Each structure stands twice: as structure tokens, then as C-alpha cells.
């Protein structure tokens, strides 16, 4: 299909139009933040991170169109696991190491930002949607999707303390990545049980925008 036909199809198809709008808004917000911070407006853009995450959350559910009870229960489970394991982490140092959250991720539940759970839900479902079309068994797909998230975590851990998202007592230890890999596999297996896949283009652009943002600032800051 030619580019012109793809654009025409997107404009004529309500759901494709919705996906295109969502992708545009994601890149608009992430691109604006990258440019603004690069030109010295970090104090303006970084504290707006909760707003950015809330917009991403709205776009995620707008595109995902969750309808079944099983899908919503899976979403709640992944969110709860994310918040729960973070709560254990900041209060005990297990399994990620000693760390605490800063002030730029919004309201917190006993030290854990609510939005961190939503963030892991969105990242996990997007990663699932990318690998789901690959012909592998369920466990290997879960491990592949989890690997994407762990690789993404490397630049994110570099940037997080600079933006006052969270800070380890020293550099993020190796067990942080191992633990998140294991948690991510569990999340993937829960998501797989729903047979619900996000739009591929949305998932790809969402993940790319996140990876580009954190990789860029891991290199330049």
C-alpha cells in the first residue's frame, strides 16, 4: 500500500484516525520535552512529567479499548504488582536495592508514585503487543518482551536521578535489572492470558518515544 493510500485509509477509518492522533500527541509531548530540556528549560518541563504520563495513560486506554472483564482484571493485576513490588523495594531494599522516589512523578502512595504503576502497565502491554506476532511459545515471548523492558531500564536508570524521578543509594545494582526482568516476565504472562494486543503502530511509537527520550538524555546530561 502506497503512503498516500495509507494516509487516506487512516483518515477514512475512525480507529486508524484515533491511533494516528494518539501517536502524534505522544511525539508532540516527548519531542517538546526533549527540545525544551535541551535548550535549558529543564525546570519547566521535568516537573510536568506527571501531566505527560497522565496524557499517555489517557491515550493508551483510548487506543486499547479494553472491554472484557478479563482484560481489566489483568490491567489491575499488572498495576498492582508494579506498585506493590515498588513499595516493597523502597521500604526494604529488596529486590532492587536501596532507593527512593523524588518529587517529579506526582502523588505517592506511601512513597510510591501512583503513576509508576500505570507506566509499567503501559510499557508492558506495548512490549507484549510488539512480540506477540512472533512465533514463539508463551514463555519465550514473555522473556523477549521482558528483555525489551530491561534493556530500556538501563538508560532510564541513568536519567532518573538527574530528573529527580528516583535515586539509588549508589548506582543501580545488577539485581535491580535481574529483579525487574523476573517481574516483567510475570506481568507478560498475565497480559498474554487476555489475548488482548494493542495496535502495533501505537505500541512501536510509544516504546520508541520512551527509549529515544531516555537514551538521548543518558548520553547528553
N, C-alpha and C positions, 0 to 999 in steps of 0.2 A: 504494500500500500504506500503510495507516494505521500510526501509530507503534507501536501495540500489536501489530499483525501483524508489523512489522519486528523487534520485541523477541522475540516468540515464535519467529519464524523463526531469529533469531540463536541463541537458546537451544537450539533443536532441531537446528541444523546444526553439526556439530563444527568445521568450518573457520571458519564465521562466528563461532562462540564463541571460537575461538582469536584471530581478528582483534580482536574486542571486548575480550578480556583484554589483548592487546598494546597497543591504543590507550589503555586505562585506565591501564596501568602507565607508559606514556610520559608521559601528562599528570600522573600522580601524582608522578613524579620531577621533571619540569620545573616543575610548579606548586609543589612543595615547595621547590625551589631558589629560585624567584623570590620566594616569600614569605619564606623564611629569610634570604636575602641582603638583602631589603628591610628586614627588621627587625634588621639588624646582625650577622647570623651568617655573614658572608662567609668568615671564616677557617675555619669548619666546612664549609660547602657547596662552595666553589670547589675545594679540594684533592680533593674526592670526584668531580671531573669524570671521571677515568678509570673509576671504578666506573659512573657514569651511562652513559658511552659503551659499556662492556662489556655492560651490560644492554640498551641499544639494539641493539647488534650481535646479541646472542642473540635478541632479539625479531624483528629483521629477518630472520634466517635461519629462525626458527621459522615466520614467516608466508610467506616467499618460497618455501620448499620447493624449492630448487634440486635438480634430479635429473639433467639431462643433462650430459655432459662439456663440451659447447659452452658451457653456461651457467657452469659452474665455471671454465673457462678464461677466459671473459670477465671474471668477477669477479676472478680473479687478475691479469689484464692491467690492469684499471682500478686495482686496489690498487697494483700495481707502478708504474704510470705516476704515480699520486699521490705515492707515497713517492719515486720516482726524481726527479721534477721538483722536489720539495721539497728533496731532497738537493743537487741542482744549485743551487737557489736560495740555500740558506743558505751554501754554500761558494763561490759565485762572484758572487752578487748578480744573476744573470741567471736567469730573465727578470722576476722580481717586484720587484727592488730589494734593498737591504741590510736583512736582518732575521735574527732568531734566535729559537729557541723557548725558552720559560720552563720552569717546573717543574711546571705543573699539568695536563699532558696525558699523564703517565705515562712508561713506559720508552721509551728512544730507540734508534734505530739510527744511530750516527754523527751525532747531533744532531737527527735527525728522529723524532718520536714515532710508534711503530707505529700508534697509534690514528688518526692523521691520515689515513692511507691508507684505513682502514676507514670513517672518517667521510665522505670524499669518495665512496667506493663507495656508501654508503647514500644520501647526498644525490643522487647522480647517478641511481641507479636509481629513486628516488622521483620525481624530476623527469621522468624518462623515462616513468614509468607515468601521470603526470598528462596529458602532452601526446600520448601515443600514440593516444588515441581521436580526436584532431583530424585532419581530412582535409587533410593537407599532405604534400609529398614528404619523403623521408628527411632531406635536408639542412636543410630549413626546420624540421622537427620538432627536429632536433638543435640548431639555433640557438636555437629558442624555449626548449627545456629548459635550455640553457646560459645563456640570458639570465636565467632564474629564479635560477640559482645565482649569477650575477654580481651581480644586484640584492641577493640575500641577503648577499653578501660585504660590502656597504657598512656595515651596522650591525655585522657581525661584526668588521670591522677596527677599529671604534671601541672595542668592548668588550674585544677580545683582550689588549691591553697592560695594561688595568686589572685583568684576572684572571690576569695572568702566563701567558697561553697562548703568545703570541709578540709580538715588538716590532720595529717598523721603526726604522731609524736616525733617521728623521723620520716624518712622516705617510705612510701608504701611497700610493705614487705611482700615476699613471694607468696606467703599464704593468703594474702588478700586476693590475688589473682586465682589461685587454686580454689579458694572458697567460693568466689563468685562463679567460677566455672561449674562447680558442682551445683550451686543454687540455680544457675541458669539452665542446666540440664533438667532439673526438676520442673522449673517453670515451663520449659519447652514441652515436656511430656504432658503436662496439664493442658497446655494450649492445643497440642495435637489431638487430644481427646474430643475437642469440639468440632473438628473438621471445618473450622472457620478460618479462611485465609483472607487477608487484606488485599486490596488492589496492588498488583505488582509494582506499577509505576510509582504509586504513592509510597509504598514501603521502601523502594530503592532511593527515591529522592529524599525521604525523611532521614534514612540512615546516612546517606552521603552528606547531607547538610550538617548532621551532627559530627561525623568523622572529619569533615573538612574544617569545621569551626575549631574543634579541639586540637586537631593536628597542626593547624596553622599557628595557633597561639602557643602550643607547646614548643614550636620552633622559634618564634619571634620574641616571646616575652622572657 
